[in-house]
């Protein structure tokens, strides 16, 4: 049991307080009220995660994906920046702990200040700049093909009209 305890303390983030929930049950990781500005590296067998009352503004995409056995998460009372980057946290919480979306309030930007994460719409999250170039390129090629098609069609119609006028003229003669 001593060895078990030692391996658990090794994986415990230095800024947090970790408690074993009994053998095979996982860990309770308490990182609340530590003035954290980013989510620390967390042990995979985290069952309960307390990150409330810190200075977290966002969570990097994928940062919490390894926590497969998580049963409880408290992440409220942080100055969340609810721009495009909050989308990962919102979607992750919808899967893991939907009720906690009610407790998480945005601190910035101004238009969404004090709104809960649940209330945020796609429009408010803004267009993700990272996704923009790909989308623009897709639209560019699609539009280019449509425009080229329209031009070719117009040329064919104009040519057909010109040809049909010559034909009409010849018939009249």
N, C-alpha and C positions, 0 to 999 in steps of 0.2 A: 504493500500500500504506500510505503514511503517513495518508492520508485515512481509509482503512478502519480503521486502528488508532485514530484519534481518535474516530470514531463509536462504536467499541466501548468506549473508556474513558468516554465520556459516559454511556453507559447502565449502566455498572458501578455497583452500589450503593456509596456512599462507605465503608461499613464492611467491604467485602469485597475480595478479591483476584481479579481476572478475568484469564483467559488465553484467547487465541484458540486454537481447535483447528485452525487452518489455515483458509484461505478456504472459505466455503460449509459448513464443518463445525460452526459454532456456537461456543459459549463454555463454558468451565469456570468456574463461579462458586464460589469458596472463601470461605465466610463462617463457617468453623469456628473455635471457640475465641475468639469475639469478645465474649462476655458479652451477646449479643443477647437482647432480651426479646420481639421480634416479628420476623416474616419481612419482610425489606426488599422494596421493589419490584424485581422481577427482569426482566432482558431476555427478550424472547420467544424468542430463539434460544439459550436456555440448554440445553446438552446434558448437562452434569454439574453437580450442585448439592450442595454440601457445607455442611450446617447443623448438623453434630454438635458436641457439647461446647459448648453455649450455655445460655442461661437461658430457653428457649422453653417456655411452658406450654400454648399452644394455637395453632392456625392458623385465621384467620377463613375462613368458608365462601367458596369461590370464589377465594381468594388464589393458588392454584397452577394454576387452570384454563387460563390462557393459555400455560402451558409445554408446548406440544404436541410439541416435538421432544426432550423430556427422555429420556435413556437411562439415567442413573444418579443416584441420590439417596441421600445419607447424612444421616440426621436423628436418629440415636440420641444417647444421653448428654445429654438435656435433661430438666428436671423437669416432665414432662407432667402436666397436670391432666386425668385421664380421666373427666370428667363428660360430659354430653350434647354439649358443644361439640367433643369429640375425634372425634365421628362423621365429620365431613367428612374429617379427615386419614386416619382408618382406611379409609374407602371409597376415597379418592383413592389411597392406597398399595396397596390391593387391586388397583386397575387398573394402576398404574404399576410398582410394585416390591413384589410380595407377600412375597418373602423378608425384606425389611427390617422387616416387622411383628414378626418374632421378636426383633429387636434393640431395639425401642422398649419401654421399661418405664415404667409409671405411677409418678409420685411421690405423687400424691394423687388422690382422697380415700382415707382410711385403709383401707376395705375392699378396694380394688384395688391398694394400694401394692405395687410390685415385680412385678405381673402384666405380661405382655407385651400389646401391643395386639391380637395375634392371639387371645389367650385371652379377651378381653373379650366378654361376652354383652350382649344388649339390656337385660336386667334390671339388669346392673351399671352400665350407662351412665345408668340412671335415665330417668324420663319427661321429655321435653323440655318445659319450661314454656311455651316459645313455641308449641308445637303443641297444648297442652292446651285453650285456650279454643275453638279450632275444633272439636276432637273433642267437647268437652263440649256445644257447641251442636248438633252433629250428633246426638249421643245424646239430647239434650233434645227435639228435634223428633221424632225417631223414637219415643221413649218417649211423648211427648204424643199422637201419632197412635195408637199402640197402646192407650194408656189410654182415649182418646176412643172408639175402636172397641169396646173391651171394655164400656164404660159403655152405649153405644148398643145393643149386643147384649143386655146384661142387661135394659135397659128394654123392648126388643122381646119378649124371652122372658117377662118379668113381665106385660106387656100381653097377650101371647098366652095365658098361663095364666089370667089373670083373665077374658079373653074366653071361653076354652074352658069355664071353670066356669059362667059365665052361660049358655052354650049348653047345657051338661049339665043345669043346673037347669031351663031352659025345656023340654028334652026330657022330663025327669021329670014335670013338671007336665002 
